[in-house]
Amino acid sequence: MGDLRRIYNELAMRERDWDPWRDPDHRDRLETVVRWAVEVLPPGGRALDAGCGHGEVAAAIARRRADVEVVGVDIADVWVEEARRRHRDVPNVRFERADVRDLPYDDDEFHTVICAEVLEHLPGDGWVRALRELDRVCRPEGRIIITIPDDRNPDGTYHVRRLTPDDVSERAPRPIVREAEIRLENPRFPRVWVLMLGPGEG
């Protein structure tokens, strides 16, 4: 965990003032994730945003659904601090430091779990471990929402692999039940997939 924590603390320091809602390469995918999460969260439900960065997705869900509790976690202390600072006015969201590959939560604790632009950053089999952890903390009847960019030339520093919906389908504990493809102007990332994984075995 140490190397990833250091790498993303350094990145967070450089991007502390970045607003992804103002970035055309991020706005559409953020809105899709938030909209899907808001749709599937039951009244009084709990949501987890694993790899929350600045906390924008977690806070947007909490603002639109005052009846739910949202927890955002990130491996980078700097991002957790920034998320707390940015969204301190949102009473039903909180931010904690945690590693998506080893989440400090009980089984079946959340109704909806979000993991946006995280899996492609995890070395080795970390992305598979993360999928298992997302499944473990999500209720059997719940939904898992993930996004993966179509990075065909991972740089090995931040993006360490290219993932596709087929990769996720082969290794995820739950089936993909909903999929959106968002086209981008960025030639390196021509598209991003937003995937919803359906209920697991009850």
TAUR-V225717 format. One line per field, one symbol per residue. psi: psi as a letter, one per 40 degrees, with the letter a starting at -180 (. if undefined). A space follows every 50 residues. Layout:
psi=???
This chain:
psi=ddddddddddddddfdehhddehdeddddddddddddddehiheihihhh febeedddddddddgeeihhhhiidhddddddddddfeehdfiihihihd eghfiiifdidhhighfddeehibedddddddddddehideaihhiihig hegheedcheihiiddddddeieiiheihihhhiehddgeihhhhhhaia h.
